């Protein structure tokens, strides 16, 4: 090699080495890499391995603390999927079982909170807190936002402290003292004149742990997961189960203060619905619909449902079927749980609740799915609602057309629905009437 070429490559070589190292550390968009620890797998694309490793270490340490300090039944492996999407919102959520999904716009979004205003390390601990509660309490529909998010905020704050004790200040690539995001911050929030509802909820969970001890919190959650509650008044069963798990007399006082903040009631309708046998109906059902049958979009709502208003003339109509145009998403095998179809009055109060297996909806292309119900009398104005309790790895996309009639809603029974303005849900109702006895041909 002559001197000229030697000087040329001497200048270029450091650049090539840096580029090679960067390429090795940061998978290109669309290319997956993985970082594995004993109980965590982080699959990532478009972020550096340093950040992926920090995420894995954070979740690993938080999971260990949840098991060792509280005795929670945590998954053997927590899977974290991290994606970089330039036009997406920064978002972190869980599936209630063993998976987290994190979306960032760029690696800058992963910098420390003082640079971005985003608290990733606390957020990961928060999601571990959610798993600790959601796994034993599969049906937590009776919990308010203050209860569910307050619990994750309290546990997440505690876990941040434990993660720091295990991993130290150099855990995150741009190191910072993240203890400020743990119980130190929670105490500051609780000291405010008017804490928000999630902070107040976290404060109540903090009081519970101080009464019963950290490891008894998991026992209470396990007991609550085995309770059958009345959606119209869940508090009675939850209270009874709580007091049966621990003898401390302070629990009754704690629950008296916690119940108004934690319990979500789904009041039953005052409409006294009757049921009928199929053979008692005419067999000539009328289909009620607001959509034009042309899908223009689809949605899945975490913490919500798809609802639509209908009207009938006269008092003697019976709901027999509901048709929904949609498809299941997530893992190939459907979850072994039910989704719910509710018949509600015009005020969104429950008249009847019909559970169906998740497997009723196929994965893949959307299609019309018919949900046959026990014929149930409907009032002149009623609402049909379907709720799937979706997560990032399971749910049903329900489609809508592009014309809004003002009859489509989002929400769940027990609260006022919110108008959906992007179109009408492709949800239809079949109603039938009782056979009318013919006085000219009396029965034998």
C-alpha positions, 0 to 999 in steps of 0.5 A: 500500500503506498503512502497516499492510500495509507493516509486515505484509509487512516482517515476513513478507518475510524469512521468505518469502525464507528459506523460498524459499531453503531450498526451492531448496537442499533438494529435498523428499523424493521430488524429485530434483536433481542436482549435476554436475562433470566426472567426478561426478554426484550425484543427491539428495533431501532434503539441501541442495545444499551437502552435495550439492556437497561430496560431488561435490567430494570424489569428483571430487578422490578420483577425480583422485588415484586416476588421477594418483597411482596410475594406476588406470583409473577410470570416466569418470563416477562416479554418486552417489545420495543419499537421506534416509530417516528410518527407514533406517540410514545406509549407503554402498556401491558397485556395483564399477563406477561407482556409490555409494549413500548413505542418511541419516536426516536432514541432521544425519547429514551433519555433521562426525564430531565431531558424528555419529561418521559419517565421510562424507568418508573413506567416499567416499574409501574407496569410490573405493578400492574401485572402483580395486581392483574394476574391474581385479580383477572376480573378487575372490572369493579375497580375504578381508575383510582384503584387500578392506576393508584395500585400500579403507582404505589407499587411502581414507586416502591419498586423504583426504590428496590431497583435502585438498591439492586442496580445503582445509579448507573442503570440507565445509559445517561445515568441519573438519580432515579430514586427521585421517581420512587417513593420520594416523589409519591410522598411529595404528591401526597403532601399536596393540598389536592392530590389527583385521584390516582395519587389518592388511590396510591395513598390508600394502597400505601395505608393498606400495606402499612396495616397488613404488611407487604407480603399480605397484600398479595394474599388479599389480591389472591382472595379478591381474584376468587370472589364473585361480585355483583356488578351493581354493588361489588363492594359488599363481596370485596369487603367481606373477602378483605376482612376474612384475610386479616384480623386487624381491626383497622381494615374495616376503617380503611375499607370504609374510606377506600370503597368510595374511591375504589369501587365502580358500580354498574347500576342495574336498569329499573326496566323489568325485562322479561324473557321468552322461548324462541318458539314463543316468537313469530320467527320473523325477526326485524333487523335494526341497523344504522350502518351502511355495511361499508367498513371505513375504519376499526377500533379497539378501546382499552378500558372501554367498549363499542355501543349503539342506540336503537329504538322500537315501536311498542313494548313487546319486542325481544332481542334475539341476536346481535351482529358485529362486524369485526375480527380478533387480533393478538396471539393465534390461540384465543384467550380462555376468557369471555367478552361481554354483550350488554343490553342496556336502557337508554341511560346505559344501565344494564338490563342483561349481560350475555358472556361469550367465549373470545374464540367466537371471533376469528383472527384475521379478516373481519366478518359478520359474527352473530351472537344469539341471546336468550330472547329478552324484552327491550324498552322503546329505547335501548343500547347494545354494548360489546366489551372485550377488555382488550390489551396489546396482545388480545382484543377485537377490532370492531369496524365502523362506516364513515357516516355518523348518525349520532347513535354510536358511542364508546364506553361501558355500562354504568357510565354515560357513553361518549359520542363516537363521531367517525361513523356508525359501528357495524353492530346490528340488532335483531328483534322479534315479537311474541306470537299473537293468539288468534281469538277466532281459533282458540286452542284446544 
